[in-house]
């Protein structure tokens, strides 16, 4: 298992924090149903989008040597009924920042989302 120094982790975390708030818009988290793409470079299927959550700007609540914590998202309305299997975080410029597997990288109280329902995230901690 490789280990990075605390200075290397801090540099990665700070770079990620800067990336998240870049651009003129707020960062967003979109939850999708179906199979997660092989990498963040692969376009997501917009027909699989279930809900888009918006982060405040700046979105970084706290930076520590081990993680970046984001502020809570807004409460958004689910646009399609389905089971959330993965999420993609976009920065304020609309660029992909990270893909997260639901259940492994990010946890929802209920992954079965129903059109017209609402969703918000109270705590997001991203680790390098």
Order of alpha helices (4+ residues) and beta strands (2+ residues): alpha-beta-beta-beta-beta-beta-beta-beta-beta-beta-beta-beta
